[in-house]
Amino acid sequence: MRITTQYGCSAIFLSVMALSAAGQTLPAASSSVQGQLPAPAAAMAAQPGTSTAPVTHAVEQLRSFSEADVKFNLGDLIDLLRDRRHEGWVLAAYPDPKTGHPLIGAGFSLDLPAREHPQRDPLNPHPFVEPSSAELWQAAGLDAERLKTILDQYDQRLAAWGTKRFRKKIKTLTPQITGEEATRLLRVSALQAVYNARGYCRDFDGLTPSQQMALSQLVYQMGVNLQEFSQFLDLMNSDSAMSDAGAAPPLRNDLAHDEQYWKTVQQSLIQSQWARLYRVRAASVIAMLDPQYADEPGAALRRLSPLLPPPVARRHRGRSAASRRLVSGSGRSSKGRASSAARGAKSHPQRKRKA
């Protein structure tokens, strides 16, 4: 992940409003990406030889997602996350620069085990789902044996080349998946992030479209480590704890438009090590928490820019272990996942959120 040394307000604004066309060509968003995940039978039919392993509960939870569950356009979130300036877009397995674990597509992890992620907030009934890479691969309708083949080839290459040489060869690797398949993997990862965002925020349904997208991007970047951002999460949930849970929707939705409250929430992220290390990404996400972001995204970024910490110069050699970790305002560490700046969250007033 790249850390740039010079940023101005205009540079941040341009990074938000434009998508890079360099590198591997990004596939155009298709109708298969916009709706629900393909039903198991349809997914298997599209992939001859696909494994018929039993569908797990986590996969079923992701497949049950409906776009009516959120206020923003899911396709917009997917486009942001596959912006090659951030996660990248590589159609063959390649090593994570820090962990050496295999990634593919827009940073999809290929060898994560399923993990326990208990809900520790007694006032939030929404659970978390942390399926394995193999389960997410299955949810995307891809063949389990194909995943095994890709991992075997990755292990051989890593043993022969080592991490540094392997990463130098990224642009020359022969594709192991198609662009459409990479988009499907990204989509299930995005759905997991949206699902888990509800677990971090009790009043997720009361947020504005851009605020919902911002929190979903944070979950995508941080994964389970977002729980280390205790100050931010306490603030996110403080108003919902003080408000009447039975209040009418207009009254509860007013909380999403309280400018002073959201300035405090933003400040908790601005003070984090994540914002210092990944200033442009942080700026784009934090700006989306502004209640006025949908009306004036550029103005939201300009208001935020002077508050951000100075950029951290990238060190190529001798970088300490501490500088490789993302530390929350409370001083605890959190490994961040990259994400792109917001191109804009689209509100859908005709959609009614589920009770």
N, C-alpha and C positions, 0 to 999 in steps of 0.2 A: 504494500500500500504506500502510496506516494505522499510525502509531506512537502508542500511548496513553501518557499521562504518569503515570498512577497505577495501580498494581497491588498487590494484596494476595494472600496465599496463597489466600484463599477465592475471589477473583475469577478467579485462574488456574484453580482447580479447576472453577468453574462454566463457564468458557469451554471446558474440555475435555469436560465431561459434557453440555453442551447444544448443540443446533444451532439457529441462528437461523431463524425462519420469515418474516422480513421480506423485502421485495424480490420479484423474480420467483419464481414458484412452482417449486420443484425437482421434477423428475419422480421418481416412485417407482421404486426399483430394480426392473428387470424381469428375467425369466429370460434375455433376450438379453445382459444385461450380466454374468451370473454365470458362464457357461461360456466356452468358447474363442471366439476371434474367428470371425465367420461365414466359412464356406468361400467362396472366390471366386465360385463359381457361385451360391450362395445369396445372397450380398451383391448381386450384379449383378441377380438376379431381383427383389430387393426394391426396387431403384432403377432404374426404366425409363430408358433412355438413358445409363446409367452407362458411363464409358469402359472399354474393354477393353485398356488399356495393359498391357504385360508386367509381371508381378509381380516386384519386385526381391528380391534376397537379404535385405535388411533387413526387408522386409515378410514374407517367408517365415519369418524368425527369430521375429518377433512372433506370427505366426499359429500357430507350433508350440508356443506356451506352453500348459502344463497347470497347473491349480490344484494338482495334486499336487507341483509344483515348489517350492512355498512352504508354510510352516507356518501362515501367517495367512490370514484370509478376504479375498480380493481385493475383494469387494463392500464390506467395511468401509473399505478404503483408498480406494476410489472415492468413497464417501460423505464421507470426511474431506476429500478434495481438492476436492469440489464444494461445500463449505460456503461460502455466500456471504459470510461474514465475512472470508474470506481471499482466495481467488482471485476470487470473484465468479461471477456466472452471467448472462451477457449473450448473447442469441441473435442479435446482429448484430455485424459487425466494428467494433471500436473501437480507438483508439490506446493503446499502452503509454505511461504518463505520463512515462517516462524516455527511451525510445528512439524513440517515435512509430511503431513497427512495429505492424501490425495483429494484434489478438487476437480470439478469439471463444470463446463458451462459458465454461469455467472457466480462461481464460487460455491457450487453445490458440493457438500462434503460426502465422500463416497464410503467412508468406513466408520461412521459414528454408531455406537451402540444405543439401544433404547435406554432412556434414563428416567429415574424417578424425579418428579418435580412437584412436591406437595404444595398445596395452597395453604399458606401460613396466615392469610388474612381472614379472621373469623367472620368478617362482615362481607366477604366476597364469596358467593357460592360457586363461581365459575372455576372449573378445574383447568390445569395445564395439560397439554399433550406434548410429549417429547419422544416421538417414534425414532427408530433406527434409520440409518440411511437406506437400508434394504427395504424398509416399510414405505418410506417416501418414494423410492424407486418404483415399488409396486403400485403405489397410489397414482403415479404418473402413467401407469399402464405399460411399463417396460419390463423386459424379460430378465428374470433373476439370474439365469445362467450367463447372460450377457454381462451383467454387473461383475460376476465372478471372473469372467475372462478379462475384463478391463482392469480389475484389481491385480490379477496375476501378471499381466503385462506391465502394469505400473511398478510392481515390486521388482520385476526383472530390470527395468530401466533405472530405477532408483539405486539398485545394487551396483549396476554397471557405471552409472554416471555420477551419483551423488546429487544432493539437492541443488547446489549452485550451478553445476553443469546442466542438470535437467532443466532448470528454469531458463537458462540461456537458449535452450532448444524449443521453447514453447511455441514460437511462431512457425517452426518447421514441422511440428508434429502432425501426423496424418489423423484426420478427424475419426473419432470412434463413435460419435453420435451425430445426429443431424441438428440443424438449428432449431427445427420444430420440436425435437425431443428435449433439447436444452431449455427451451421455453416452457415445456411441460414440467420439467424438474424445478425450474424457477417458480412456476406458478404454485406448486404444492408447498414449496418453502415459504412463499408469500402468504398462502392460506394459513399455514401453521403460525406465522408471525401475527396475523390478524386475530386468529383464534386465541392465542396466548395474550395478546394485548388486553383482552377483556379480563384476563386473570390478574393483570397488574392494575387495572383501573375499574373501580366499582361502578362508576357512572360513565362508562365508555359510550353508551347510547346517547348521553347528553352532550357529548363533545361535538364541535363543528366538524365538517368533512375534513378540513385540513389538519385539525388536531388529531382526529382518528388516524389519518395517514401518517402524521409525524410519529405517533406512538407506535404504530405498526412498523415503521422504518427502524425505530430504536430497538424494538424486539428482534427484528431481522438482523440488525448489526450486532447486538450484544448477546442474543440468546439468553440462556439461563443466568448469565452474569449481570443482566439488568437489575436483578434483585439486590445487587450490591450498591445500587444508587439509592440508598435508603432515604436521603433527604428529598430527592426528586419524587420518589413514590409516596412519601408521607404527604408532600404538598399536593400531589395529584389526587389524593384521596381525602384530604382534610375537609374540603367543602362538602363532599358527599356524606361524610360522617356527621357534619354539623347540620346538614339540611334534613328536611323531613322526607324520608324515603317514599312516603305516600303523596308527596306534593304533585300537583298537576304538571304535565310536561312543560308548558310555557314557563312556569316558575323555575323548574329544575334546569331548563335549557339556558336561563339567564346566567347561570354560573359559567357557562362556556364563553360568555361575552364580557366577563368582569376583567377589564384591562389590567388593573393593579394586581389582581390575583395572579394573572398569567405572566406578568412581568417578574413576579417572585418565582414562579415555576421556571421560567426561562433562566433566571439568574442562577438557580441551583445547578443547571446544566452548564452554563457559561463557566462556572468555577471549577468544573471537572477536568481531570487530566485528558479525558477524551476530547474535549473542546480545544485543548491546547495542542494536542498531537494531530488532530484531523480537523483543522479550522474551517475549511470550505464545506466539508460534509456536515460538520456540526452547525455551521451557520444556516445551511439550507433546511435542516431539520428543526432547529430551534425557532427559526423564523415562522415556521408553519404553526407553531403554538399561539402566535399572535391572533387574537379574535378577528382582526381586520385583514388577515392575510388574503382571503379569497378575493376581496375587493381591490387590494393594492399590494401584491406580493413584492414588488420592487421597493415600495416604501417600508414594508416590514423588514426587509433585509437591510435597508439603509439605517433604520432605527437601531438595528441590532449590531451592526458592524463596529461602532466605536466601543461597544461594551465587551467585545471579544478580547481574550488575552492575545499578546503578540505571538506571531507564528514561531514554531520551534524549528530550527534548522535541522535538516536531515543529516545524520551521521552515517557515513559509509563504513567506518571502521571504529572498533573500540567502543561501540555503543553498550552502555551498561544494561544489565537485565532489567533494572527499574524503568528505563526509558521505553522498554518494549511492552509495558503493561499499561492498561487503561485504568486509571484510578478515579474513583468517584469523589464527590465532595467530602465524603466521610473518611477518605484516605484508604479505602479498600480497593482492590484491583478488579478489573473487568476487561475481558478480551472483547474488543469491538469488531463487529462485522461491518464492512463498508457498505455505503449506500449512496445513491445519487441525490442531487438537489431536486427540489420539487418543481415539476413543470406546471403543477396546479392541480388542486383537488376539486373535482366536479361534484357539486351538490345535486341531489336528486329529490326535490321536494315532493314528487309524486309518490315516492316510496315511503311506506310506513314501517318503522322499525317494529320488530316483534316484541310482544309483551314479555 
